[in-house]
Amino acid sequence: MEPEVLAAWIGFAGTLIAAWVASLIGKRWLDQERLKGQLKDAKEDIRFLLEVERIQAEKRNPEHPMTALREARRMAKERGLAWSGKHTKSKVENVR
């Protein structure tokens, strides 16, 4: 094979590899941006649901809303659901 042809093939292969690597990096970056958006949405949903829970507890027992809140959480536990405590309102607001 002629040296010029071989050099052209090597240059072509290098270009293909560089384009492939760039596409992988770009896809990874886009995936990270998508996940950041999903995390932001999840944190907003958690904040919303915690506020709804607080409002319902206030309506249920205006004098002692925390008692109503604890009662509602106890009932949820009895139904097989668990609150990890990892996503309290203050923790969600402070996560970056």
DSSP file (Angstrom, degrees, kcal/mol; ACC not computed):
  #  RESIDUE AA STRUCTURE BP1 BP2  ACC     N-H-->O    O-->H-N    N-H-->O    O-->H-N    TCO  KAPPA ALPHA  PHI   PSI    X-CA   Y-CA   Z-CA
    1    1 A M              0   0    0      0, 0.0     0, 0.0     0, 0.0     0, 0.0   0.000 360.0 360.0 360.0 142.6    0.0    0.0    0.0
    2    2 A E     >  -     0   0    0      1,-0.1     4,-2.6     4,-0.0     5,-0.2  -0.406 360.0-125.8 -68.0 143.0    1.2    3.5   -0.8
    3    3 A P  H  > S+     0   0    0      0, 0.0     4,-2.4     0, 0.0     5,-0.2   0.842 110.8  53.2 -59.3 -34.7    2.4    5.6    2.2
    4    4 A E  H  > S+     0   0    0      2,-0.2     4,-1.9     1,-0.2     5,-0.1   0.905 110.8  45.9 -68.3 -39.9    0.1    8.4    1.2
    5    5 A V  H  > S+     0   0    0      2,-0.2     4,-2.4     1,-0.2     5,-0.2   0.922 113.1  49.7 -67.3 -44.4   -2.9    6.1    1.1
    6    6 A L  H  X S+     0   0    0     -4,-2.6     4,-2.4     1,-0.2    -2,-0.2   0.908 110.5  50.3 -61.3 -42.2   -1.9    4.5    4.4
    7    7 A A  H  X S+     0   0    0     -4,-2.4     4,-2.4     1,-0.2    -1,-0.2   0.881 109.8  51.3 -63.4 -37.9   -1.5    7.9    6.0
    8    8 A A  H  X S+     0   0    0     -4,-1.9     4,-2.4     2,-0.2    -2,-0.2   0.912 110.7  48.1 -65.7 -42.1   -5.0    8.9    4.7
    9    9 A W  H  X S+     0   0    0     -4,-2.4     4,-2.7     2,-0.2    -2,-0.2   0.903 111.7  49.4 -65.0 -40.8   -6.5    5.7    6.2
   10   10 A I  H  X S+     0   0    0     -4,-2.4     4,-2.4     2,-0.2    -2,-0.2   0.917 112.1  48.5 -64.6 -42.1   -4.8    6.3    9.6
   11   11 A G  H  X S+     0   0    0     -4,-2.4     4,-2.1     2,-0.2    -2,-0.2   0.893 111.7  49.8 -62.9 -40.2   -6.1    9.9    9.6
   12   12 A F  H  X S+     0   0    0     -4,-2.4     4,-2.3     2,-0.2    -2,-0.2   0.924 111.2  48.3 -64.0 -45.2   -9.6    8.7    8.7
   13   13 A A  H  X S+     0   0    0     -4,-2.7     4,-2.5     1,-0.2    -2,-0.2   0.897 110.8  51.8 -63.1 -40.2   -9.5    6.1   11.5
   14   14 A G  H  X S+     0   0    0     -4,-2.4     4,-2.4     1,-0.2    -1,-0.2   0.895 109.4  49.9 -62.3 -40.1   -8.3    8.8   14.0
   15   15 A T  H  X S+     0   0    0     -4,-2.1     4,-2.4     2,-0.2    -2,-0.2   0.909 110.7  49.5 -64.9 -42.5  -11.1   11.1   13.0
   16   16 A L  H  X S+     0   0    0     -4,-2.3     4,-2.4     2,-0.2    -2,-0.2   0.925 112.2  47.4 -62.5 -44.4  -13.7    8.4   13.5
   17   17 A I  H  X S+     0   0    0     -4,-2.5     4,-2.5     1,-0.2     5,-0.2   0.914 111.9  50.0 -64.0 -42.4  -12.3    7.5   16.9
   18   18 A A  H  X S+     0   0    0     -4,-2.4     4,-2.3     1,-0.2    -1,-0.2   0.901 111.7  48.3 -63.4 -40.8  -12.2   11.1   18.0
   19   19 A A  H  X S+     0   0    0     -4,-2.4     4,-2.1     2,-0.2    -1,-0.2   0.894 111.6  50.1 -66.0 -39.5  -15.8   11.6   16.8
   20   20 A W  H  X S+     0   0    0     -4,-2.4     4,-2.0     2,-0.2    -2,-0.2   0.927 111.5  47.4 -65.1 -45.4  -17.0    8.5   18.7
   21   21 A V  H  X S+     0   0    0     -4,-2.5     4,-2.3     1,-0.2    -2,-0.2   0.910 111.6  51.4 -62.2 -42.4  -15.2    9.6   21.9
   22   22 A A  H  X S+     0   0    0     -4,-2.3     4,-2.5     1,-0.2    -1,-0.2   0.888 108.6  51.2 -62.8 -38.9  -16.8   13.0   21.6
   23   23 A S  H  X S+     0   0    0     -4,-2.1     4,-2.4     2,-0.2    -1,-0.2   0.888 109.4  50.7 -66.8 -37.2  -20.2   11.5   21.1
   24   24 A L  H  X S+     0   0    0     -4,-2.0     4,-2.3     2,-0.2    -2,-0.2   0.924 111.9  46.9 -64.1 -43.9  -19.8    9.4   24.3
   25   25 A I  H  X S+     0   0    0     -4,-2.3     4,-2.3     1,-0.2    -2,-0.2   0.915 112.8  49.8 -64.1 -42.9  -18.7   12.4   26.3
   26   26 A G  H  X S+     0   0    0     -4,-2.5     4,-2.5     2,-0.2    -2,-0.2   0.904 110.4  49.7 -62.5 -42.0  -21.6   14.4   25.0
   27   27 A K  H  X S+     0   0    0     -4,-2.4     4,-2.6     1,-0.2    -1,-0.2   0.915 110.4  50.3 -63.7 -42.2  -24.1   11.7   25.8
   28   28 A R  H  X S+     0   0    0     -4,-2.3     4,-2.2     1,-0.2    -1,-0.2   0.914 110.9  49.1 -62.5 -42.2  -22.8   11.4   29.3
   29   29 A W  H  X S+     0   0    0     -4,-2.3     4,-2.2     2,-0.2    -2,-0.2   0.916 111.6  48.9 -63.6 -43.5  -23.1   15.1   29.8
   30   30 A L  H  X S+     0   0    0     -4,-2.5     4,-2.3     1,-0.2    -2,-0.2   0.892 110.0  52.1 -63.8 -38.9  -26.7   15.1   28.5
   31   31 A D  H  X S+     0   0    0     -4,-2.6     4,-2.4     1,-0.2    -1,-0.2   0.902 109.1  50.2 -62.9 -40.5  -27.6   12.2   30.8
   32   32 A Q  H  X S+     0   0    0     -4,-2.2     4,-2.4     2,-0.2    -2,-0.2   0.907 110.2  49.6 -64.8 -41.3  -26.2   14.2   33.8
   33   33 A E  H  X S+     0   0    0     -4,-2.2     4,-2.0     2,-0.2    -1,-0.2   0.899 110.8  50.2 -64.2 -40.1  -28.2   17.2   32.8
   34   34 A R  H  X S+     0   0    0     -4,-2.3     4,-2.2     1,-0.2    -2,-0.2   0.920 111.4  48.4 -63.3 -43.7  -31.3   15.1   32.5
   35   35 A L  H  X S+     0   0    0     -4,-2.4     4,-2.6     1,-0.2    -2,-0.2   0.882 108.3  54.1 -65.3 -37.9  -30.7   13.5   35.9
   36   36 A K  H  X S+     0   0    0     -4,-2.4     4,-2.2     1,-0.2    -1,-0.2   0.907 109.2  49.0 -61.9 -40.3  -30.1   17.0   37.5
   37   37 A G  H  X S+     0   0    0     -4,-2.0     4,-2.2     2,-0.2    -2,-0.2   0.901 111.1  49.2 -64.3 -41.3  -33.5   18.1   36.2
   38   38 A Q  H  X S+     0   0    0     -4,-2.2     4,-2.4     2,-0.2    -2,-0.2   0.886 110.2  51.1 -66.0 -38.6  -35.2   14.9   37.6
   39   39 A L  H  X S+     0   0    0     -4,-2.6     4,-2.5     2,-0.2    -2,-0.2   0.920 109.3  50.5 -63.9 -43.2  -33.5   15.5   41.0
   40   40 A K  H  X S+     0   0    0     -4,-2.2     4,-2.1     1,-0.2    -2,-0.2   0.927 111.7  48.0 -60.0 -45.5  -34.8   19.1   41.0
   41   41 A D  H  X S+     0   0    0     -4,-2.2     4,-2.3     1,-0.2    -1,-0.2   0.903 111.1  50.9 -61.7 -41.9  -38.3   17.9   40.2
   42   42 A A  H  X S+     0   0    0     -4,-2.4     4,-2.4     1,-0.2    -2,-0.2   0.904 109.5  50.0 -64.3 -41.4  -38.2   15.2   42.9
   43   43 A K  H  X S+     0   0    0     -4,-2.5     4,-2.4     2,-0.2    -1,-0.2   0.899 110.8  49.6 -64.7 -39.2  -37.0   17.7   45.5
   44   44 A E  H  X S+     0   0    0     -4,-2.1     4,-2.4     2,-0.2    -2,-0.2   0.897 110.8  50.3 -65.8 -38.8  -39.9   20.1   44.6
   45   45 A D  H  X S+     0   0    0     -4,-2.3     4,-2.8     2,-0.2    -2,-0.2   0.905 110.2  49.9 -64.5 -41.2  -42.3   17.2   44.8
   46   46 A I  H  X S+     0   0    0     -4,-2.4     4,-2.5     2,-0.2     5,-0.2   0.932 110.9  49.1 -63.1 -45.4  -41.0   16.2   48.3
   47   47 A R  H  X S+     0   0    0     -4,-2.4     4,-2.1     1,-0.2    -2,-0.2   0.928 112.8  48.6 -58.1 -45.3  -41.3   19.9   49.5
   48   48 A F  H  X S+     0   0    0     -4,-2.4     4,-2.5     1,-0.2    -2,-0.2   0.935 112.3  46.9 -61.2 -48.3  -44.9   20.0   48.1
   49   49 A L  H  X S+     0   0    0     -4,-2.8     4,-2.3     1,-0.2    -1,-0.2   0.868 110.8  51.9 -66.3 -36.2  -45.9   16.7   49.7
   50   50 A L  H  X S+     0   0    0     -4,-2.5     4,-2.1    -5,-0.2    -1,-0.2   0.892 111.2  48.3 -65.7 -37.8  -44.4   17.7   53.1
   51   51 A E  H  X S+     0   0    0     -4,-2.1     4,-2.6    -5,-0.2    -2,-0.2   0.903 110.5  50.5 -68.5 -40.4  -46.3   20.9   53.0
   52   52 A V  H  X S+     0   0    0     -4,-2.5     4,-2.6     1,-0.2    -2,-0.2   0.916 110.2  51.0 -60.9 -42.8  -49.6   19.1   52.1
   53   53 A E  H  X S+     0   0    0     -4,-2.3     4,-2.1     1,-0.2    -2,-0.2   0.914 110.7  48.3 -60.4 -43.6  -49.0   16.8   55.0
   54   54 A R  H  X S+     0   0    0     -4,-2.1     4,-2.2     2,-0.2    -2,-0.2   0.916 111.8  49.1 -64.4 -43.3  -48.4   19.7   57.4
   55   55 A I  H  X S+     0   0    0     -4,-2.6     4,-2.3     1,-0.2    -2,-0.2   0.912 110.7  50.3 -63.8 -42.8  -51.6   21.5   56.1
   56   56 A Q  H  X S+     0   0    0     -4,-2.6     4,-2.3     1,-0.2    -1,-0.2   0.893 109.7  51.0 -63.2 -38.6  -53.7   18.3   56.5
   57   57 A A  H  X S+     0   0    0     -4,-2.1     4,-2.3     1,-0.2    -1,-0.2   0.900 109.7  50.4 -65.7 -39.4  -52.4   17.9   60.1
   58   58 A E  H  < S+     0   0    0     -4,-2.2    -2,-0.2     1,-0.2    -1,-0.2   0.900 112.6  46.5 -64.2 -40.5  -53.3   21.5   60.9
   59   59 A K  H  < S+     0   0    0     -4,-2.3    -2,-0.2     1,-0.2    -1,-0.2   0.873 112.8  50.1 -68.7 -36.7  -56.8   21.0   59.5
   60   60 A R  H  < S+     0   0    0     -4,-2.3    -2,-0.2     1,-0.3    -1,-0.2   0.895 134.7   5.9 -70.0 -39.9  -57.2   17.8   61.4
   61   61 A N    ><  -     0   0    0     -4,-2.3     3,-0.6    -5,-0.2    -1,-0.3  -0.666  66.1-179.0-146.6  84.4  -56.1   19.1   64.7
   62   62 A P  T 3  S+     0   0    0      0, 0.0    -1,-0.1     0, 0.0    -3,-0.1   0.796  84.7  50.5 -59.1 -30.5  -55.6   22.9   64.7
   63   63 A E  T 3  S+     0   0    0      1,-0.2    -5,-0.1     2,-0.1    -2,-0.0   0.827 127.8  19.3 -77.6 -31.6  -54.5   23.0   68.4
   64   64 A H    X>  +     0   0    0     -3,-0.6     4,-1.4    -7,-0.2     3,-0.6  -0.579  66.8 163.7-138.4  72.1  -51.9   20.2   68.1
   65   65 A P  H 3> S+     0   0    0      0, 0.0     4,-2.2     0, 0.0     5,-0.1   0.830  76.4  58.7 -64.0 -31.3  -50.9   19.7   64.4
   66   66 A M  H 3> S+     0   0    0      2,-0.2     4,-2.6     1,-0.2     5,-0.2   0.852 102.5  54.0 -67.5 -32.2  -47.8   17.7   65.3
   67   67 A T  H <> S+     0   0    0     -3,-0.6     4,-2.2     2,-0.2    -1,-0.2   0.930 110.6  46.1 -64.4 -44.3  -50.0   15.1   67.1
   68   68 A A  H  X S+     0   0    0     -4,-1.4     4,-2.4    -7,-0.2    -2,-0.2   0.875 112.0  52.2 -64.8 -37.5  -52.1   14.7   64.0
   69   69 A L  H  X S+     0   0    0     -4,-2.2     4,-2.2     2,-0.2    -2,-0.2   0.926 110.4  46.7 -65.0 -45.8  -49.0   14.5   61.9
   70   70 A R  H  X S+     0   0    0     -4,-2.6     4,-2.3     1,-0.2    -2,-0.2   0.893 111.7  52.1 -63.6 -38.9  -47.5   11.7   64.1
   71   71 A E  H  X S+     0   0    0     -4,-2.2     4,-2.3     2,-0.2    -2,-0.2   0.919 109.4  49.0 -63.7 -43.8  -50.8    9.9   64.0
   72   72 A A  H  X S+     0   0    0     -4,-2.4     4,-1.9     1,-0.2    -2,-0.2   0.899 112.4  48.1 -63.8 -40.4  -50.9   10.0   60.2
   73   73 A R  H  X S+     0   0    0     -4,-2.2     4,-2.1     2,-0.2    -1,-0.2   0.873 109.8  52.6 -68.1 -36.6  -47.4    8.7   60.0
   74   74 A R  H  X S+     0   0    0     -4,-2.3     4,-2.0     2,-0.2    -2,-0.2   0.914 109.2  49.8 -63.1 -42.3  -48.1    5.9   62.4
   75   75 A M  H  X S+     0   0    0     -4,-2.3     4,-1.1     1,-0.2    -2,-0.2   0.883 109.1  51.8 -64.5 -38.2  -51.1    4.9   60.3
   76   76 A A  H  <>S+     0   0    0     -4,-1.9     5,-2.2     1,-0.2     3,-0.4   0.902 108.3  51.4 -65.0 -40.2  -48.9    4.8   57.2
   77   77 A K  H ><5S+     0   0    0     -4,-2.1     3,-1.8     1,-0.2    -2,-0.2   0.891 105.7  55.3 -62.7 -39.1  -46.4    2.6   59.0
   78   78 A E  H 3<5S+     0   0    0     -4,-2.0    -1,-0.2     1,-0.3    -2,-0.2   0.780 103.3  56.6 -64.8 -25.3  -49.2    0.2   59.9
   79   79 A R  T 3<5S-     0   0    0     -4,-1.1    -1,-0.3    -3,-0.4    -2,-0.2   0.350 128.5 -98.0 -87.7   5.8  -50.1    0.0   56.2
   80   80 A G  T < 5S+     0   0    0     -3,-1.8     2,-0.3     1,-0.3    -3,-0.2   0.535  83.8 125.9  94.4   7.0  -46.5   -1.1   55.4
   81   81 A L      < -     0   0    0     -5,-2.2     2,-0.4    -6,-0.1    -1,-0.3  -0.710  42.3-154.6 -97.9 151.6  -45.0    2.2   54.3
   82   82 A A        -     0   0    0     -2,-0.3     2,-0.6    -3,-0.1    -9,-0.0  -0.977  11.9-147.0-131.5 141.5  -41.9    3.6   55.9
   83   83 A W        -     0   0    0     -2,-0.4    -6,-0.0     1,-0.1    -2,-0.0  -0.926   8.3-165.0-103.6 116.5  -40.5    7.1   56.3
   84   84 A S        -     0   0    0     -2,-0.6    -1,-0.1     1,-0.1     0, 0.0   0.792  25.0-137.3 -74.1 -26.9  -36.7    7.1   56.1
   85   85 A G  S >  S+     0   0    0      2,-0.1     3,-0.5     1,-0.0    -1,-0.1   0.428  75.8 111.2  82.6  -1.2  -36.3   10.6   57.5
   86   86 A K  T 3  S+     0   0    0      1,-0.2     2,-0.2     5,-0.0    -3,-0.0   0.720  73.3  50.8 -75.8 -21.3  -33.7   11.3   54.9
   87   87 A H  T 3  S+     0   0    0      4,-0.1    -1,-0.2     5,-0.0    -2,-0.1  -0.401  71.3 152.4-120.0  56.0  -35.8   13.8   53.0
   88   88 A T    <>  -     0   0    0     -3,-0.5     4,-2.6    -2,-0.2     5,-0.2  -0.344  60.7-100.8 -75.0 166.6  -37.1   16.2   55.6
   89   89 A K  H  > S+     0   0    0      1,-0.2     4,-2.1     2,-0.2     5,-0.2   0.915 122.6  46.3 -57.7 -45.7  -38.0   19.7   54.4
   90   90 A S  H  > S+     0   0    0      1,-0.2     4,-1.3     2,-0.2    -1,-0.2   0.878 113.2  49.2 -67.9 -36.4  -34.7   21.2   55.7
   91   91 A K  H  > S+     0   0    0      2,-0.2     4,-0.9     1,-0.2    -1,-0.2   0.890 110.9  49.8 -69.3 -38.5  -32.6   18.5   54.2
   92   92 A V  H >< S+     0   0    0     -4,-2.6     3,-0.5     1,-0.2    -2,-0.2   0.901 110.7  49.9 -65.8 -40.5  -34.2   18.7   50.8
   93   93 A E  H 3< S+     0   0    0     -4,-2.1    -1,-0.2    -5,-0.2    -2,-0.2   0.788 112.0  48.1 -69.4 -27.0  -33.7   22.5   50.8
   94   94 A N  H 3< S+     0   0    0     -4,-1.3     2,-0.3    -5,-0.2    -1,-0.2   0.562  86.1 102.4 -92.5  -9.0  -30.0   22.2   51.7
   95   95 A V    <<        0   0    0     -4,-0.9   -52,-0.0    -3,-0.5    -4,-0.0  -0.586 360.0 360.0 -76.2 133.7  -29.1   19.5   49.1
   96   96 A R              0   0    0     -2,-0.3    -1,-0.1     0, 0.0    -4,-0.0   0.394 360.0 360.0-104.5 360.0  -27.3   21.0   46.1
